[in-house]
């Protein structure tokens, strides 16, 4: 016996093929039954239409020919012409032929006896007709006798006709019965085929679909992260193989997921350990500005418990619009936000103790470059602030102590220059000029240090009064005519009419403008251009000093206003590095702000704002 491999025997393709073959066989059975019923109906119809129909026709024709013979018999009795005799002979021959057909088409019970009776009566009738033809002119008695025989023959022909009509009626009834039986058979076979086909289809579809539904449920669980399920193959067909392979895949995914979870938990523990042991205060803030997490130092700084911090809006915790604005800038630009040296310090007081914290915002971006939030970092710089305070006090004291000796040295150099007489040596003059220049630089440095120390100590004194912006720019430009002529450079002033007066300390703002113009002169080449402008900007006047010099590199623009920062541009004319720092503090003391806009090799524009005179302020 040939054994079919199980994989081939149980394949879905073979199951479908066998099922369709069974359905086709059932349909073939219906067709065969239909043909059988139709054959029986056709056979019955043939019996009705052929045999009995011929017998009926024969009976009717024999009666017609009998009437023709009888008429010819009567006519020939009175007129035995050859024409009448021919008609009579023709009718006799025709009757004989139809009688022969009747004898050959006997199909019903009693039909044979009737035909024999017709044949015997016809012989007697024809013998009488021929006998009286020889005698001629038959009498009334003969005619009545002949009519009796004719009636007897006609009666038997009618009986033959009736027999076949009755047979046709019986066969018609039988045919109708066969039709009804065939119809019932077809209905029963169709119902059987329908039920069997439906059962096969349902069983096959359920056998195929049920594993698919189980695979679907398993896939949904797998997608939801539920790996605790088991799939058992129900056969060795394609679906069974697929179910087995899916179960293997799910097991491997579970192992991989468990491994990843362990790694994630370990990494999370490491991050939490690092996060908890950092001495700086750290807040993790989401893109909706709500606090997601915070370490213990940050909780200590704000004196809050974790449940009072997590999930709350950052502004609700910080209560500082400036901090919230920096946070929005960080999340909006995806860049770190670090305030300038004086702006990024937060002061906290607990009793008599002051704590100073330096803050910054850093965006948190994942591997897919999606923004997850921002880190708000607080670094304790209290010790640095104390050192800075000591440094400022030392610088102030040292500057005061140096100011008087420098003045004396400067006077001594002037006296030394006068003592050389009218014909000094060139070498002596050069040495005195170098000493004079160094003394002036030291005096400028000491002066800047003193001003900066006063600013740091909060002892800067401002004499506010209303000033016309155009007059301020004109005065500042007068100081630099000689330097402009040396470089053959040009300076223009642009101030729209009726922008109002500003509320400021004229001397201090002239110092700011002097620092900015001096830097511009150092930056521009020969035949360069400097443009001074002022224009209204809300309740402020915006001043700008623009040059077409070499510009400022991007890495210096964020720290150019810090102390002792000098741009590396190859320019031999170097300052103290404090001018922009002092300018910034003076502008801030006026309630304004200062910044720079620059591109390398395209020049720079230093801008600062000063409030308008109070009665000239018009709110938009």
Protein Blocks (a to p, Z undefined) as FASTA:
>chain_A
ZZddfklmmpmklmmmmmmmmmmmmmmmmmmmmmmmmmmmmmmmmmmmmmmmmmmmmmmm
mmmmmmmmmmmmmmmmmmccfklmmmmmmmmmmmmmmmmmmmmmcfbghklmmmmmmmmm
mmmmmmmmmmmmmnopaafklmmmmmmmmmmmmmmmmmmmmmmmmmmmmmmmmmmmmmmm
mmmmmmmmmmmmmmmmmmmmmmmmmmmmmmmmmmmmmmmmmmnopabbcdddfbjbfklm
mmmmmmmmmmmmmmmmmmmmmmmmmmmmmmmmmmmmpmbdcddddfkopafbdcfklmmm
nopafklmgopafklmnopaklmmmmmmmmmnopacdddfklmcccddehjaccdddddd
dddddfkopafbdcdddddfklmmmmmmmmmmmmmmmmmmmmmmmmmmmmmmmmmmmmno
jmdcfklmmmmmmmmmmmmmmmmmmmmmmmmmmmmnopaccddddddfklmmmmmmmmmm
mmmmmnopacdddddehkbpadddfklmmmmmmmmmmmmmmmpcehiacddddddehjac
cdddddfbebjafklmmmmmpghiacdehpabdcehlmmmmmmmmmmmnopacdddddeh
iapaddddddddfklpccZZ
